[in-house]
Amino acid sequence: MTPAENPNTPSEPSLTARVVKGGTWVFAGKIAGRGLTMVKILVLARLLAPEDFGLFGIAMLAMATIGTFTKTGFDAALVQRRDDARAHLDTAWTVQIIRGLVLAFLLFAAAPLVGWFFEEPRAISLLRVLCLSKVVGAFKNIGIIYWRKEIEFHKQVIYSFATSFVTTAIGITLAFALRNVWALVWASLGGSITEIVLSYAMHPYRPRINWNTEQARELFGFGRWVLGSSVLIFFITHGDDAFLAKVLGVTALGIYQLAYRISNLAATEITHTLSSVLFPAYSKLQEDQPRFRNVYLRALATTLLFSAPMAAGTAAAAPLVVPVLLGPQWAASIVPIQILAAYGFCRSWAATVGPVFYASGQPKEQTRVAVIQLVVLAILIWPLTAAFRVPGTCLAVTMSMMTALLYSQKQVANILSCNAIQLLRSVGAPVVASAATGAVVSLLAYTLPASAIALTIVVLVGIVAYAIFLPIFGAIIRPPVRLQLRSLISVFKPSVGRARAC
């Protein structure tokens, strides 16, 4: 059955228009939100010590631990459903409340154990205040999942940006006043309160307590695979934090976490933008493989068009970025930033893969990918950290991501019947051009003395260099650069009949 014959498949112009509009909103919102995040990081890094970031990191790690092991995956299940999910909302909201209250109780009770394990009694009071955010978040309006399901991303952008703005404003204000870790704690709680208020102000749905065993079982049938991959991803993304905090202490954790945020902030921005759009859009195309494949290849090309130069530039300019923007107390984060920039690039690529697994009804593949990444990380993290300390942990994390990416990309190629030549032609130009740009920027960064003027020069040279290298390599490695640039606004146009995937 063709899309036109299938009443459940949206028409091409309608879907294209909605997704392009949604993608534009998400892109603008992400840029604005990440801009706020960057300002917050730079200001707080000047006002707070690495130890404060590490201490807050321990509290957040404990919250993430319990939160991950009780994740339902209901949100993804509701978005993936091809029919109207409204009948399932109240059951999902009821489960959400029960889960939030249980999480808050567990976090409050486990706080002394967390302080003992990490030998940081100061984390106990932080965690007991932060558990309030789980209570608040439990009552968030479940109706806002329709923004994703119906590709109404302009509402999600406003919602997320307002929350980020409040969190940033509280964090910076209190950092000036308190000059300690509590500025981060109260900012986090303020953000949670803002989320629940806006969820009811911006969406008309009013959930009510209701339990339907059959509905809950149906949602969990899909959500269990989301839970499985989430648990594994937790160990991948937070196992390194716990390992560092236990072995090297909170100062090392603070340096590592800041390096992670700086190195991944730019490289994954386009990733978060597209991945927000890809899952619901893929779900609507799951029965039309040619269009599905074309959407994926164009989305991947667009992702790397931006994330590759951002990652290369971040790594190359780190020797100037750290002393100029963060201060001398963060000098130990230069090498970790450079290594984790490669992780950010791989992560941006990998983030286009996960939505394919979920939308095609194969969430278990994402679980397998997470298993591979976790096994490689577990094998490498101890010897590399023992040999190189924080940079060694960064190497272990990056190598595990690279290994998982190779496997996941192979599986996606099988699902979409996409060969290696098509794939390489889609990503070749931005990757090679970014590598050349990184070499130019790195030469300047290590030559010029650390100053705001030098950093400005390096950034401008990097932009110009990429603008020069991209069309050169684009003429050698097809498709033409113009096709990749146009894919930013036409990434979801169908390929059947006239457009080529590569």
C-alpha angles and dihedrals in degrees: 000000000000123000090256091055094045110081091201093059115085119232116265098243091047095049093043093050094047095047095044090049091045092047091051092052093046092048093051092044094048092050091051093044094048089047088058090046092051091050090049093049094048094047095044092046088058094047102037133051127241087251091062092053090048093050092050088046091059091053092048090047091057091049092049091049097057093036093055096049091054098043113135101195088218094134092059091044092053093049093047095053112105093209129062109292095196094106090060098049099089093050091049091048091050091053089047091056094046090049093049094051092047090049092052092051093048093048093049092049095043096049095096090049091053091050091050095047095051093034089236112121089177088072092067097072092041092054094047091056094043092053086073088072089065091055092049094044092051091071096050112134108267089204092080090079085080088071087068097036094052094036093244093148097156088075092048090050093053090046094050095042093051090051092048091048093053092045092049094046093050093044096050095042094051093042090061090047102039105024091203144088094280089077088067092046097053092043090056093050091047090054091053092052091049091053095056094045093050094044090064096036093053103037124054097209113109112199123207135196109275134148124204113172095198092052092047091050091049093051093045090052087071097027095057090072090049087050091049094051091041092056091050092044088051091059089046096049100033104025089080090052092052092045093052094045091051098041105031104020138240096300091058089046091052092051092047095048094048090048089051093051095046095046095045100038096083100027096056099039096095087042094059089046095054098036089057088059102033102067098055091039093049089049090060091050099043093112095050108067099182092055091040091054093046092050091050096049093047092046090051092048091050093047095053092041086071108020096050096060091040092055093044092047094048092052094045096046097043094102088063100033096058102051094037101044106021105029136239094290088072097051091116089065096067098087094040089053091052094050095043091051086072088050089052091053092051090045091054090053094045093051090067089057102056096062089055091059094047097043093048090053095251105112089149088073089064088053090054091050090052091050091054093048092047094049093051091046092050091051096048107034100076100047094041094046091047090052101040106013113212095001088052091057089050090053092051092050093048096047092049091052092050092052093049091047092057091053096043093048090053091052093049090050088056094048094049098033091238119156129215094253092056090049096048093047089054097052105024102090100050093043096051093041090051092051090053091047091050091054091054094046093046092054091054095043093056093043104047122071115251109270140124090254092052091049091050091050092049093050093049092047090050092053092049093045092053091047088055099041097045099065091041094056090034089062089053100040112045142248097072116251090244089064091053092048091049089050089072089074100023101040093124100046112123121258098205114120102355118015120079123220093223 
